[in-house]
């Protein structure tokens, strides 16, 4: 390994170490993560991104006035069911990815967005 590659590698590792644990998922504060599921979400950038997308889409849908009150109620019920399913995953990354992907697809369909 050349000296330049070694320095680049060490710098990358140092930057990763400094940013580890400072993640923020949109639906909760990672500094207050308490469950295995919350820790898994905060520890995995892909799942944290899915959390950001899901919560962003959910909050936009229920607050932007494009849904009827009945639709808002339906979306809220579906979100509560999703959260139970997500939390049942614990720290199983594959389960979390599947749960988030299914919820994002549901929310997009409810919003009339094409995949």
C-alpha positions as CSV (number, residue, x, y, z in Angstrom):
1,X,0.0,0.0,0.0
2,X,1.4,3.3,-1.0
3,X,1.7,6.1,1.5
4,X,-1.0,8.2,-0.3
5,X,-3.5,5.3,-0.2
6,X,-2.7,4.6,3.5
7,X,-3.3,8.3,4.3
8,X,-6.5,8.4,2.3
9,X,-7.7,5.2,4.0
10,X,-6.9,6.5,7.5
11,X,-8.6,9.8,6.8
12,X,-11.7,8.0,5.6
13,X,-11.8,5.8,8.7
14,X,-11.4,8.8,10.9
15,X,-14.2,10.6,9.2
16,X,-16.5,7.6,9.6
17,X,-15.6,7.3,13.2
18,X,-16.4,11.0,13.8
19,X,-19.8,10.7,12.1
20,X,-20.8,7.4,13.7
21,X,-23.6,7.7,16.1
22,X,-24.6,11.1,14.9
23,X,-27.3,9.8,12.6
24,X,-30.8,11.2,12.6
25,X,-33.8,9.4,11.4
26,X,-36.7,11.6,10.4
27,X,-39.2,9.9,12.7
28,X,-37.2,10.1,15.9
29,X,-33.9,11.4,17.4
30,X,-31.2,8.8,17.2
31,X,-29.6,10.3,20.3
32,X,-32.6,9.0,22.2
33,X,-32.8,5.6,20.4
34,X,-34.0,3.1,23.0
35,X,-35.1,-0.1,21.2
36,X,-33.1,-2.6,19.1
37,X,-35.2,-1.4,16.1
38,X,-34.3,2.2,16.7
39,X,-30.6,1.4,17.1
40,X,-30.7,-0.6,13.8
41,X,-32.3,2.3,12.0
42,X,-29.7,4.7,13.3
43,X,-26.8,2.4,12.7
44,X,-27.6,1.6,9.0
45,X,-27.6,4.5,6.5
46,X,-29.8,2.7,4.1
47,X,-32.5,2.0,6.7
48,X,-32.2,5.5,8.1
49,X,-32.8,6.8,4.6
50,X,-35.9,4.6,4.2
51,X,-37.1,6.0,7.6
52,X,-36.5,9.6,6.3
53,X,-38.5,8.8,3.1
54,X,-41.3,7.0,4.9
55,X,-41.9,9.6,7.6
56,X,-41.5,12.5,5.1
57,X,-44.0,11.0,2.8
58,X,-46.4,10.2,5.6
59,X,-46.3,13.7,7.2
60,X,-46.7,15.4,3.8
61,X,-49.7,13.3,2.9
62,X,-51.6,13.9,6.2
63,X,-50.8,17.6,6.3
64,X,-51.0,19.0,2.8
65,X,-54.8,18.9,2.4
66,X,-54.8,16.7,-0.6
67,X,-56.6,13.8,1.2
68,X,-60.1,13.6,2.5
69,X,-60.5,13.2,6.2
70,X,-61.4,9.5,5.6
71,X,-58.3,9.0,3.6
72,X,-56.2,10.7,6.3
73,X,-57.7,8.4,8.9
74,X,-56.9,5.4,6.6
75,X,-53.3,6.5,6.1
76,X,-52.8,7.1,9.8
77,X,-54.2,3.6,10.6
78,X,-51.9,2.0,8.0
79,X,-48.9,3.9,9.4
80,X,-49.7,2.7,13.0
81,X,-49.8,-0.9,11.6
82,X,-46.5,-0.3,9.8
83,X,-44.8,0.9,13.0
84,X,-45.9,-2.2,14.8
85,X,-44.6,-4.4,12.0
86,X,-41.4,-2.4,11.8
87,X,-40.8,-2.6,15.6
88,X,-41.4,-6.4,15.5
89,X,-38.4,-6.6,13.2
90,X,-36.1,-5.8,16.1
91,X,-32.6,-5.4,14.6
92,X,-33.2,-7.6,11.6
93,X,-32.1,-5.4,8.7
94,X,-33.8,-7.5,6.0
95,X,-37.1,-7.3,7.8
96,X,-36.7,-3.6,8.3
97,X,-35.9,-3.0,4.6
98,X,-38.9,-5.1,3.6
99,X,-41.3,-3.2,6.0
100,X,-40.1,0.2,4.9
101,X,-40.2,-0.7,1.2
102,X,-43.8,-2.0,1.5
103,X,-44.9,1.2,3.4
104,X,-43.3,3.5,0.9
105,X,-45.0,1.7,-1.9
106,X,-48.3,1.9,0.0
107,X,-47.9,5.6,0.6
108,X,-47.0,6.4,-3.0
109,X,-50.0,4.4,-4.2
110,X,-52.3,6.3,-1.8
111,X,-50.8,9.6,-3.0
112,X,-51.5,8.6,-6.6
113,X,-47.8,8.5,-7.5
114,X,-46.5,6.0,-10.0
115,X,-43.6,3.8,-9.2
